[in-house]
C-alpha cells in the first residue's frame, strides 16, 4: 500500500514539475506603455501634395501588464522610419518600427494614422500592428492603439494600449 501511495505522489509531483513552467508563459495578454521619442522629418510640397519622411527613435517603458512576456518596468529601444504623402488635408502616415528589449528580442511593427501633423503642438491617434518577432518575441501577434503628442525640441510622447497573443 505504501508503494501505491508513493507512486501517486510521484505522479502528482511529476505533473506539477512539468506543468508549472508551461503555465508560467501566458499565451496572451495586455499591456500599456509610454514612449519618449526624438524625431527628424522633412516635408516637400509638390503642387498641393505633401511628401514627408524621416526617423523617430527613443525608448518606451511598460507601465502595466497582465503577462510575463511584456513585464511592467521593461524598457524597449525604438527605431522607426516615418513617411506620408497626399493632399494637405488627407494624409496617411506610416511608420515601420523595430523594438529591441534588454535581452536582444526584437519586435517589428507597422504604425499608421491619419496625419494630423508632426510639428510641435500637434497630436494624433493611430493603430499599430505587430508584424514579426525574434528571440522570446518570436511567434507573437498583436496590436496597439496609441496617441502621440509632438513637443518642443523635436520630441514626441506616445501612450500605447496593446493586446498580444502567441501563435
VMD Tcl script that draws the C-alpha trace (Angstrom):
set ca {
  {0.00 0.00 0.00}
  {2.82 2.40 0.71}
  {4.17 1.65 -2.75}
  {0.90 2.73 -4.46}
  {0.71 5.94 -2.41}
  {4.33 6.76 -3.26}
  {3.62 6.19 -6.96}
  {0.62 8.54 -6.82}
  {2.62 11.23 -5.04}
  {5.41 10.81 -7.59}
  {2.90 11.21 -10.47}
  {1.42 14.36 -8.92}
  {4.87 15.87 -8.31}
  {5.99 15.00 -11.85}
  {2.85 16.60 -13.30}
  {3.44 19.76 -11.27}
  {7.12 19.94 -12.26}
  {6.25 19.75 -15.98}
  {3.04 21.80 -15.89}
  {4.20 24.85 -13.88}
  {6.80 26.04 -16.45}
  {4.22 25.72 -19.23}
  {1.61 27.68 -17.28}
  {4.08 30.44 -16.37}
  {4.31 31.54 -20.01}
  {0.98 33.15 -20.83}
  {-0.34 32.75 -24.35}
  {-1.90 36.22 -24.41}
  {-2.09 39.44 -22.50}
  {-2.49 43.20 -22.44}
  {-0.08 45.99 -21.59}
  {0.17 49.78 -21.56}
  {3.36 51.68 -22.25}
  {4.69 55.19 -22.68}
  {7.31 56.14 -25.28}
  {9.55 59.20 -25.29}
  {10.91 59.81 -28.77}
  {13.07 62.20 -30.76}
  {12.39 62.80 -34.43}
  {13.57 64.48 -37.58}
  {11.22 64.96 -40.53}
  {11.41 66.71 -43.85}
  {8.40 67.73 -45.97}
  {8.34 68.57 -49.66}
  {5.29 70.34 -51.10}
  {4.62 69.49 -54.74}
  {1.63 71.49 -56.01}
  {-0.69 70.55 -53.14}
  {0.72 67.09 -52.44}
  {2.98 66.83 -49.42}
  {5.68 64.18 -49.08}
  {7.08 63.71 -45.57}
  {9.83 61.36 -44.46}
  {12.25 60.94 -41.61}
  {13.04 58.99 -38.48}
  {11.70 58.56 -34.98}
  {13.72 56.92 -32.18}
  {13.71 56.64 -28.42}
  {12.60 54.42 -25.56}
  {9.40 53.02 -24.15}
  {8.62 51.59 -20.74}
  {5.78 49.21 -19.93}
  {3.57 50.83 -17.28}
  {1.28 47.89 -16.57}
  {0.88 44.36 -17.92}
  {-1.19 41.21 -17.45}
  {1.55 38.80 -18.52}
  {5.18 37.83 -18.07}
  {6.23 38.39 -21.68}
  {5.78 42.17 -21.55}
  {6.67 42.82 -17.90}
  {5.88 46.04 -16.04}
  {9.03 48.19 -16.00}
  {10.54 46.55 -19.09}
  {12.24 49.03 -21.45}
  {12.45 48.83 -25.26}
  {14.68 50.79 -27.63}
  {12.64 52.00 -30.65}
  {13.78 52.93 -34.18}
  {11.26 53.92 -36.87}
  {11.15 55.19 -40.42}
  {8.23 57.58 -40.89}
  {6.66 58.55 -44.21}
  {3.47 60.02 -45.61}
  {2.14 61.58 -48.77}
  {-1.10 63.03 -50.02}
  {-3.11 66.20 -50.20}
  {-2.55 68.58 -47.29}
  {-5.92 67.76 -45.72}
  {-5.85 64.00 -46.46}
  {-2.52 62.48 -45.42}
  {-1.93 58.94 -44.19}
  {1.19 58.43 -42.10}
  {3.00 55.04 -41.87}
  {5.90 54.03 -39.64}
  {7.60 50.63 -39.67}
  {9.48 50.28 -36.36}
  {11.89 47.90 -34.67}
  {11.58 47.46 -30.89}
  {14.52 45.85 -29.04}
  {14.45 44.72 -25.39}
  {17.37 44.22 -22.99}
  {17.62 40.52 -23.94}
  {18.01 41.37 -27.64}
  {14.48 40.24 -28.51}
  {13.06 42.26 -31.38}
  {9.55 43.15 -32.44}
  {8.86 44.68 -35.87}
  {5.67 46.76 -36.03}
  {3.78 48.93 -38.51}
  {2.00 52.04 -37.23}
  {-0.48 54.09 -39.19}
  {-2.69 57.09 -38.59}
  {-4.38 59.90 -40.37}
  {-1.63 62.50 -40.39}
  {-2.82 65.22 -38.10}
  {0.67 66.65 -38.23}
  {4.17 66.02 -36.97}
  {5.02 69.52 -35.77}
  {5.24 70.94 -32.26}
  {1.82 71.18 -30.63}
  {0.15 68.65 -32.91}
  {-1.35 65.33 -31.75}
  {-2.76 62.23 -33.37}
  {-4.35 58.83 -32.71}
  {-3.28 55.69 -34.53}
  {-3.09 51.93 -34.77}
  {0.00 49.68 -34.60}
  {0.21 46.03 -35.72}
  {2.89 43.52 -34.69}
  {4.47 42.10 -37.87}
  {7.26 39.81 -36.66}
  {9.26 38.96 -33.56}
  {12.57 37.31 -32.74}
  {14.06 35.80 -29.59}
  {11.42 35.44 -26.87}
  {9.09 37.59 -29.04}
  {9.06 35.09 -31.92}
  {5.54 33.98 -32.83}
  {3.87 36.99 -31.19}
  {0.83 38.60 -32.82}
  {-0.83 41.73 -31.56}
  {-1.80 45.33 -31.98}
  {-1.96 48.63 -30.12}
  {-3.93 51.83 -30.25}
  {-1.93 54.93 -29.47}
  {-1.88 58.67 -29.11}
  {1.13 60.80 -29.92}
  {1.87 64.41 -28.97}
  {4.63 66.50 -30.54}
  {6.54 68.65 -28.03}
  {9.30 71.28 -28.39}
  {12.86 70.33 -29.37}
  {11.87 67.57 -31.85}
  {10.46 65.42 -29.04}
  {7.28 63.34 -29.01}
  {5.47 61.35 -26.32}
  {3.22 58.43 -27.15}
  {0.90 56.35 -24.95}
  {0.02 52.88 -26.23}
  {-2.54 50.29 -25.14}
  {-1.75 46.84 -26.58}
  {-3.04 43.27 -26.78}
  {-0.96 40.27 -27.83}
  {-1.09 36.51 -28.25}
  {1.40 33.78 -29.03}
  {0.85 31.61 -32.12}
}
mol new
graphics top color blue
foreach p $ca { graphics top sphere $p radius 0.5 }
foreach p [lrange $ca 0 end-1] q [lrange $ca 1 end] { graphics top cylinder $p $q radius 0.2 }
display resetview
